[in-house]
Amino acid sequence: MRRLYIVTLGLALMAAALFVHAELQAQTTTCPPAADTAPETRAVPITSRTRVEDSRVVGEVVAGETVVLTLRDNTGGLSVGQRADIIARRLTNLLNQGYTWRDIRVDRVNNQQALLMGPNLLATVTPEEARLAGMSSSRLASTWQDIAQNALQQVEVQAVAGTEEQLGATPAATAWPAWTNPETKIVPIISLGTPGVRLGFAQVTGPEERVDPVRSVVQFDLVFERAARVRVFVPSTTLTGLNRVQGVAVTALLQYGLFEF
């Protein structure tokens, strides 16, 4: 009986020592910071340009190659090219602040129809602008809104598609490491459930990059209708909780009961 007690005490001390050693190793191991693999969304530049339309110079605000706004009236001492440049810079700043095509709207500013993004002025529809476009001021403002929203929405879709292309395969499609030259490792194991709590050791096997972060194995024992027992093994990166490591297998066990209940 005394010999059995000594063996029991020895196994318990060994398990406790292994727990302490693994915890200290986990705390002192310096892991390189994870690389930020999420690429930035491809920002489409907002620019301005001029072109000749029916023998008249017009200014355009452009997102990539998509026309957002066309200006025909030289007003306020500014040419259409200068007006387009001002509006392009306004639009760039507002997009950088988080506004989107959904925020573009029409309202009256200083008793004139105007195009806004949120509460911010983008462009004013002058009477001459409407006359040169061959429509009323309200109709031109609505046309500007439709064109600008469609253009910026198209640019937004292109930006998202570009980001997905940079990301490549989705996490669900990520290939698992091949089991060539698998590694093995001995870690502490704690079992919870019927018939009690047990401590010991477990051997985990798998690809090296999957085995390295494993610090412990947690075992759950479940009994259904007193007819079937299910044992679940969960390799974990911590000793004090569940942080499952996938892609490894538990291939050997050495356990001893501490107490039963």
N, C-alpha and C positions, 0 to 999 in steps of 0.2 A: 504494500500500500504506500509505504514511504517512497519507494522507487517511482511509482506512478505519479506521486505528487511532485517529485523532483523533475521528472520528464515534462509534466504539465507546466510547471513554473518556468522551465528552460525554454519551452516553445513560446510561451507568452512573452518572456523577456526578449527573445529573438525577434518576434513580430513587432514589439514596441520599438526595439532598436532600429529595425528596418524602416518603420514609419518615420522615426526622427531623422534618420539619414536621408531618406527620400525627400522629406520636407525641406531639410537644410539645402540639399542639392538643388531643389526647385527654386529656393529663394536666392541662392548665390549664383545661379547660372544666368549669365547675361545674354538675353535674346536680342538679335538685331531688330530694329524697328521695322514693322511691316511696311513694305513699299506701297505708296498710294497709286494703285493701279487703275483707279477710275479716271478716265480721260476727261478733260474739260470739253464741254459742249462746244462744237465748232461755231464760233460767232461769225455771222455774216456781216461784213462791213456795210454801213449806210453811207453812201456817197452822193455827190451831185454832179450833174453834167448839163451841157446845152447841146441842142441840135436844131436843125432848120426844118420847119414844118410849114409848107405852103408859103415859102419865101419869107417866113418870119421865125426869129430865134425864140425857142421855148426853153424853159428850164425844167429839169427833171430831178426828182429825188429817187434814188435807186438803192434797193437792197440786193446786193449781189448783182444779178442781171435783171431783176424784176423791178419794173417801174412802180413806185408807190404813189407819186404825185407829179402832175404836170402843171406848170405855171406859164401863163402867157402875158401877164400884165407887168410892165415895169412901173412900180408904184413906190411912193415914199422915198424917192430918190435912189431906189435900188433897182438894178437890172434883174431880169428873171434868173440869171445865173447866180447873182448874189443872194437873192431870195431863196433859191434852191439850196445853196450852201448853208444858210442860216437854219433852214428847216431840217436839213440832214443832221446838223449838229444837235439841234433840239431833240430830234427823234433818237439819236444815239444815246444821249444822256438819259432820256426817259426809259429807254429799253434797259439800260444798265441799272436803273433804279428798280426794275422789276415790272414795269408796265408791259402789257402785251397788246396784241391786236384787238382783244376783247374790250380794251379800255378806250378805243377810238370812238368818238361820238361827235354829233353836230349840236351846236348851240349858238346863241347870239352873243356877240362880244362887241361892245361899243356900237350897238344898234346895227351890226352887220353879221351875216352868217359866217360862222367860223368852224374850223376843224380842230378838235381838242383831243388830247390823250389824258384821260382822267380830268383833273381840273386845269391842265396845262395847255396853253395855246400852241397849236402847230402852225396853222395858216389861216389867213383871213380871205374871204371871198369878196373882192371889191366889185362894184358895179361893172367896171371895165373888164374885169376877169370873166364875169358871167357873160357879158356881151360878146367877147372874143370866143368864148366856148359855145355860143349860140344857145344858151339856156338861161333860165332864171337863177338868181342867187341861191335860192333854197334847193333847186334841182341840182345845181353844180355842187353844193355842199354835200348833198346826199350821194352824188356820184363819187366825189372824192372819198367819202367814208367807205363806200363799197369797194372801191379799187384798193384803198390803203389796207383795209381789213383783209381782203383776199390775198394781197401781195405779202403782207407780214405773216399771215397764217401759212402760206406756202413756204416761206422762208423758215418758219418754225418747224414745219414738218421735215424739211430738208436737214435742218440742224440735228433733230432727233435721229433721223436715219443715219447721219454721219457719225453720231455718238455710238449708235448700236453697231455700226460697222467697225469702229475702233475697239469696242468691247469684245467683239468676236463671239465665241460660243457662250451660251447661257450657262449658269452654274449647273443646271440639270443635265447639260450635255457634256460637262467636264469629264474627261477620261480619268479613271482611277489608276494609280501607279501599278505597274506590272509586278507580279509576285516572282520576280527573278532574283535569286540569291536572297531569300527572305531572312530577316533578322529575328532573334528571339531576345526576350528580356524578362527578368524576374521582378515582380512588383508585389506590394502588399495587397491582400484581398480581405474584404470584410463582407460577411454574409448576414443578411437581415431576413427575418421571417421564421417560419416553423422549421426546426424545433427550437431555435434560439439564436444567439449571436455567436459567430465564430470568426476568429482571425487566422491568418495564415499567409500563404504565398500563392501567386498565380504566374504562369508562364504565358506571355503573349507573343504572337508570331505574326509577321507581316512585312510589308515594304519598310525600309529603314526610316523614311520620312514620316511614316505613320506610327511606327513603334516608338521612336525617340520621345515624343511628347507624353506618352502614357506614364502616369505616376501611380496609378492604383487600378484595381478592378473591384467593382461593387456587385455583389450577387444578391438577387432577390429570390426567395423561396416562397412559392404560393401553392396552396392546396385547394383543389376544387372538389366540393362534395365528398371529401375524404376518399376520393377514388383516384385522383390524378395529381401528381406534383409537377409543377413547372419551375424550372430554374432559369433565371435570366442573368446573363453576365454583361456588365457594362464597363468597358475600359474607359477610364477617365483621366483627364489632364491634371486633376487635383486630388488631394487626399481628404478634403473636407466637404466635397460636394460632387454633383454630377455635371460633368462637362464632356460629353461622349466623344470618343475618338472612333471614327468609322474606318473600315478597311483593315482591321486587325482581328485576329482570332485568339481566344483563350484555349491553349493547347494542353495545359497541365495544372493540377491543383494540389496544394498541401494545406489542410485546414485542421484546426483543433477547436473544439467547443469551449468557450469561456464560461457560459452559463446557459441554461435552458429555461424556458417558460411555457 
